[in-house]
Amino acid sequence: HSRVKRLVVAYAHEFHKQLITSRPPSSQWPTDLAVPYADWGDLVVSMPLQTRLEVCAQASERLQLSRVFGRSTHCAILQQLQQEILNSKSVMVLNRCQEAYRLIAVVALRIAREDDGILVQLGKIRNGAVQV
């Protein structure tokens, strides 16, 4: 019962957060039919780590049973997905049809000055080499 309680509390907290922050200009107003950015996957991404791991474990079990990938790559891909989940790089959830899918949170940031000049990153330096 503690798992169910933890999941319900986390869901309610994240849903409420989306409900009170959904407003123009960053999104549409919430209605009785829809709340922007409050889909199941959107909420799971924002849940506490322990709850997120429990949700991902359920989706991972479903994926293991499905054998979507060829036998030789199945274990390697699952291990890679599980490592991403543990490192909080992605989450895996079940959709309405009980199919597992992977989500990655991406943030895009635009920094502009008053004269409309913008900050642009052209590449990164890793291990002494420039990557574009």
Secondary structure, DSSP 8 states (H G I E B T S, - for coil): -HHHHHHHHHHHHHHHHHHHH--TTTS----SS--TT-SHHHHHHHS-HHHHHHHHHHHHHHHHHHT-S-HHHHHHHHHHHHHHHHTTS-EEEE-TTS-EEEE--------B-TTS-B-----EEETTEEE-
